[in-house]
Amino acid sequence: MKAYEMDDEPTIYAAHDADAAAMIYILDGGEEPQDGYPRELTDEELDRERPDYDEDERQTGETTTIRRWLEVATEPGFLGGAMR
């Protein structure tokens, strides 16, 4: 799977291609992606370290990457959001 930015929040989805990412985004939120989206993330964006959060959305003190999220994703769908 690949990671796609779906809007300017950003909201990140995993999917096999941009069309599939758009379809899942529409099914989840009822709205089509904005112009210019979905946009496949670059290797730099996939590997950028960012704070990690637990299931209660509390920082763990550790870091992670979107690439790590993709590695553990078992199916296409929402990966995360608002990380800038």
Summary of the structure (lengths in Angstrom):
residues: 84
radius of gyration: 12.4
end to end distance: 22.2
largest distance: 35.4
contacts: 216
relative contact order: 0.28
helix: 29%
strand: 31%
